[in-house]
């Protein structure tokens, strides 16, 4: 067999291992990163596409594990934190972009990705501000790199500070960029943290549409943004669970499958973090991304610890 064939077989075996209940989300992420750095991802484009598809299906599946009333309550309580956090992050991101002398579009995309929903937000905003391909790539690579760090770092900090699951889930949903890393970090912390973190993050992701719309008006762009369908699917799944409580065992089973599918997602996400991606980032955009992320994470945790949910 050729080395490329062996890489494909090894990649497939690792992905199958991540589908087993014995593999956690953090382990899956590290396994993906390790495979990419040591052997190289044999299917980089396919991995990126399937990671998004599996993530979206997993998020919908997680909705079966949460009652609709809990979703509404958590979303309502976090809405002001989300709005204030988005506005402050965009302002700080713009100032840091000027401080580190980054290209305006790259700086704006990093700030937008940090403020709302990582790669999804960047992809929605890029055509509105007419970002060039390399500017979008740098912003995505910056956020992607920090996502991997967040998934491993946040649970450690949570345990170090003895955060309860509700507080940790809220913090993760507000301070970690992408949905994949939010659910990965939260699921490693506990079932309640996962429910809270997922709901808070999806509530935050809804802001993609209005912020893109406002930006399009300011820049006279024709680009439009819609609420991602998987968010609607999550709400529908939660509503089904609430409407048909007698089938709780079935809904719990679907939720458990969705949680394990997240491990497969994070393996694919980790396998996309290559040396080429790190070279793409560059020092100044990474400094902006790290500084902004630390400020957002720190201020958010401080607010939650001292003032609780709104």
Secondary structure, DSSP 8 states (H G I E B T S, - for coil): --HHHHHHHHHHHHHHHHTSTT--HHHHHHHHHHHHHHT--TTHHHHHHHHHHHHHHHHHHHHTTS-HHHHHHHHHHHHHHHHHHHHHHHHHHHHHHHHTT--HHHHHHHHHHHHTTHHHHHHHHHTTTT--HHHHHHHHHHHHHHHHHHHHHHHHHHHHTT--HHHHHHHHHHH-SSHHHHHHHHHHH-HHHHHHHHHHHHHHHTHHHHHHHHHHHHHT--------HHHHHHHHHHHHHHHTGGGHHHHHHHHHHHHHHHHHHHHHHHHT--HHHHHHH-HHHHHHHHHHHHHHHHHHHHHHHHH---
